[in-house]
Amino acid sequence: QVQLVESGGGLVQAGGSLRLSCAASGRTFTRDDMGWFRQAPGKERQSVATTTWTGGSTYLAYVADSVKGRFTIYRDNAKNTVYLQINSLKPEDTAVYYCAARSDKGQKYNYWGQGTQVTVSS
């Protein structure tokens, strides 16, 4: 059974940092796209960062313009885990953060975690 389990969320003051983790189980995700998404109350879910296998041991990272320079995505395949490092947190970063994976780049993300809450106080 494939599972994605996020952790690392919490309440933090503006300007602080968090590292979110997404531990995958059930199979290896070495060649999968993996991404982080977030959904704030009353807003649509948005992609914030993705990591895509491009062959061999090479991955391409994409970070949304709105968070570029503050968010970093990286993965540790030995641990089957993808991380999202968030620095200089802002109140507008408050949201539920979800991890997702897909094996087919042409399809929607088909594996999702349960989400982890990030709340940033001003």
Secondary structure, 3 states (H helix, E strand, C coil): CCEEEEECCEEEECCCCEEEEEEEECCCCCCCEEEEEEECCCCCCEEEEEEEEEECCEEEEEECCCCCCCEEEEEEHHHCEEEEEECCCCHHHCEEEEEEEECCCCCCCCEECCCEEEEEEC
